[in-house]
Amino acid sequence: MPPLLKTILLAALLAVATATPAYTLEEFQFDSPAQEQEFRDLIAKLRCLVCQNESLAGSQAELAQDLRNEVYRMMRAGQSEDEILDFLVARYGDFVLYDPPLKPSTYVLWFGPFVIIGIAAFFMLRAVLRRKPAGDDDMSEAERERLRTLLGADSAADGEPKKPT
């Protein structure tokens, strides 16, 4: 690829990459630093529904920005943290919480990984214990003779290696 074409492609890539919206928390206006901290703490407790492994605070997904806006709007309307969390859980389920409560409907979230690890460990241990170690009984007499020849032992089976001649 010619250097000029590489340069043009790189410039186009950078132009597209910088054109994507960067969501920050600076766009939200708060009356006090305590209110801003409460907002930051609240969105850190919530999971991005698109990314799933990121908090709402760190996600760049458009849905995460919409949820941040919703949380901000509800806070500005005077709703408490518990009211906001109850609303989001009612709408999206316990999955929206980074730390879901322990109850029968969330047992799979809490104990599922341990069950899967236990099942995998059981089958791995069973496979290891069932494996029969290879021994001399598995070799035929012809294979033993060939092995002696390859190792340089004489066919009289006296155990002494052959001397080079």
C-alpha positions in Angstrom: 0.0 0.0 0.0 1.5 3.4 -1.0 2.4 5.7 1.9 0.1 8.5 0.6 -2.9 6.1 0.7 -2.0 5.0 4.2 -1.8 8.6 5.3 -5.2 9.4 3.8 -6.8 6.3 5.4 -5.3 7.2 8.8 -6.6 10.8 8.6 -10.1 9.5 7.6 -10.0 7.1 10.5 -9.0 9.8 13.0 -11.7 12.1 11.7 -14.4 9.5 12.1 -13.1 8.5 15.6 -13.1 12.0 16.9 -16.6 12.6 15.5 -18.2 10.1 17.8 -19.9 11.7 20.8 -17.9 11.5 24.0 -20.3 11.5 26.9 -19.0 13.1 30.1 -20.5 14.0 33.4 -19.5 17.7 32.9 -22.7 18.3 30.9 -24.8 17.9 34.1 -25.2 20.9 36.3 -25.6 20.5 40.1 -26.5 22.9 42.9 -23.7 21.6 45.2 -20.7 19.3 45.1 -22.6 16.9 47.5 -25.4 16.6 44.9 -22.9 15.9 42.2 -21.2 13.2 44.3 -24.6 11.6 45.1 -25.2 11.5 41.3 -21.8 9.9 40.6 -22.3 7.3 43.4 -25.8 6.4 42.1 -24.7 5.9 38.5 -21.7 3.9 39.7 -24.2 1.4 41.3 -26.0 0.9 38.0 -25.0 -1.4 35.2 -25.0 -0.4 31.6 -27.6 -2.5 29.9 -25.7 -2.5 26.6 -22.1 -3.1 27.8 -23.1 -5.2 30.9 -19.5 -5.2 32.3 -19.4 -1.4 32.8 -21.2 0.8 35.2 -23.5 3.5 33.9 -20.8 6.1 34.9 -18.2 4.6 32.6 -20.2 3.5 29.6 -20.1 5.4 26.3 -23.2 3.6 24.9 -26.1 5.8 23.8 -28.5 3.9 26.1 -26.2 4.6 29.0 -26.4 8.3 28.3 -30.2 8.1 28.1 -30.2 6.4 31.5 -27.8 9.0 33.0 -30.1 11.7 31.7 -33.1 9.9 33.2 -31.4 9.6 36.6 -30.3 13.2 36.5 -33.9 14.3 35.6 -35.3 12.3 38.5 -32.7 13.7 40.9 -33.5 17.2 39.8 -37.2 16.4 40.4 -36.4 15.7 44.0 -36.7 11.9 44.0 -34.6 10.0 46.5 -31.9 7.4 45.6 -34.2 4.6 46.7 -37.1 5.9 44.6 -34.8 6.1 41.5 -33.4 2.6 42.1 -36.9 1.2 42.6 -38.0 2.8 39.3 -35.1 1.4 37.4 -35.4 -2.1 38.9 -39.1 -2.1 38.2 -38.4 -1.2 34.6 -35.2 -3.2 33.8 -35.1 -5.8 36.6 -32.4 -6.6 39.1 -29.9 -6.9 36.3 -29.6 -3.1 36.2 -27.9 -3.2 39.7 -24.2 -3.9 39.9 -24.9 -5.6 43.3 -28.3 -7.3 42.9 -30.0 -8.4 46.1 -29.9 -12.0 47.2 -33.3 -13.4 46.6 -34.7 -16.5 44.8 -35.0 -14.7 41.5 -31.3 -13.8 41.6 -29.9 -17.1 42.9 -28.7 -17.9 39.3 -26.7 -14.6 39.3 -25.1 -15.3 42.7 -24.5 -19.1 42.6 -24.5 -19.9 38.9 -20.8 -19.4 38.3 -19.9 -21.6 41.3 -22.2 -24.4 40.1 -20.6 -24.3 36.6 -17.1 -24.4 38.1 -18.1 -27.3 40.3 -19.6 -29.3 37.4 -16.5 -28.7 35.3 -14.2 -29.7 38.2 -16.2 -32.9 38.7 -15.9 -34.0 35.0 -12.2 -33.0 34.9 -11.5 -35.1 38.0 -13.5 -38.0 36.7 -11.6 -37.9 33.4 -8.3 -37.8 35.2 -9.1 -40.7 37.5 -10.5 -42.9 34.7 -7.4 -42.6 32.6 -5.4 -45.7 32.9 -1.6 -45.1 33.1 0.4 -46.6 30.3 2.6 -49.4 31.4 4.6 -52.4 30.1 1.4 -54.5 30.0 0.2 -52.5 27.0 3.1 -53.5 24.8 3.3 -56.6 22.7 6.5 -58.7 22.7 7.3 -57.3 19.2 7.1 -53.8 20.5 9.3 -54.6 23.5 11.9 -56.1 21.1 11.8 -53.0 18.9 12.2 -50.8 22.0 15.2 -52.8 23.1 16.7 -52.4 19.6 16.1 -48.7 19.6 17.5 -48.2 23.1 20.6 -50.2 22.2 19.9 -53.2 24.5 20.9 -56.6 23.3 18.2 -59.1 22.5 19.4 -61.5 25.2 17.7 -59.1 27.7 20.6 -59.1 30.0 20.0 -55.5 30.8 23.5 -54.3 29.7 23.6 -51.8 26.8 25.5 -52.8 23.7 29.0 -51.5 23.4 29.7 -49.5 20.3 31.9 -51.3 17.8 
